[in-house]
Amino acid sequence: MYVMTQIISITDLRKDLFRIADMVAYKGVEVEVEKEGRRIVKLVKIEDDPRERAKKALEILPKLGGIWKDMPEEKFKEYRDFFRGKKEIEYMKKLGSWKKKKR
């Protein structure tokens, strides 16, 4: 498959960024940007679909969560504290609730 490549100046990119982004995203045109006669950036369409990655992550995460259930409490806290974001901390707390209750 042939992909058309256009070469534009950085000034033209700045003036027409949204139109150029649409060309790359919807028409598949590759754009190389020049500054002072040198090509410095290449814009290409990303073929990655975040929805597909999210679906795969949701399939894998519950399986990975089971790994934590037999981990000693001290080690679990060490790993849990490594995660800094609010969502990660909440997720790790949920994983902690999977652990077997001591009677």
N, C-alpha and C positions, 0 to 999 in steps of 0.2 A: 504494500500500500504506500502510495506516494503522499508525503506530507509537504505542503507548501511552506517555505520559510521566507519571512520578510525581515529585512534589516531596516531599523529605524533609529533615529537619534534619541538620546535621552530627553531632549527638549520636546520632541514630538510625543514621546511616551507621557511626559508630564502633562502636556496639553490635552491628550486624548486617552487617558488611562482607561476609562470605563468602556469606550468603544473597542479599544485594543483587547481588553480583558474578555469582552464578549466574543470577539473574533477567535481568540484562543480557546475559550470554553465551548462555544457552540459550533464553530466551523472547523476546529482542529488545526488552525493555522499556528505554526511556530513562529515566534518573534524573537529576533536577536537585537539587543539594544547596544548601540555604539556611543562611546563617550571619548572625545578627543581622538577619533579615528580607530579606537580599539573596541572590540566587542567585549562587553563586560557582563551582560546578563542574557539568559535565554529563557523566554516564557514558553511553557508547554502545558498542554492539558493534562490534568491529573486524572487518571483512570480509576482512582480509589473511591469506593462508595462507603462513607462512614456508617450507613445503615447496615450494610453487610458485616462490617467489622463489629458493630454493636451486637448483632445477632449471634455471631460466633463467640464473642466475649460472654454473653449471657448463657450460652450453652456450656462453656468451659468453666466459668466461675463456680457454679455449685459443685462440680467435680473436684475442683481445687480446694474448695472450702472443707471438704471431708478430710483432707490431709491434716488439718489443724486439730481435729478433735482428740487425737491421742498425744498431743504435744504437752509437755509439762507446763504448768501455769507460769513459771518464771520465764521460760523461753518464749511463751506466747506473748507475754507482756512486753518483752524486749522487741519482738517483731512488730507488735501493735504500736508501740511508741515510735517506731521508725516512720510510720505514716503520719504526715503532718496535716493534710487537708481534712476538712470537715467531713466530706463524703467518705474518704478513706477510713477515718476513725470510726464513723458510724458502721461502715461495712465490716471492719474488724471486730467491732462490738457484737455484731450479729453472728460472726463466725465464732466468737467466744461462747455464745449461747448454745452452740452445737455440741460443746464439750459435754462429756458424761458428768452427771451430777454425782458428787461423793455423798454417800449416805452414812 
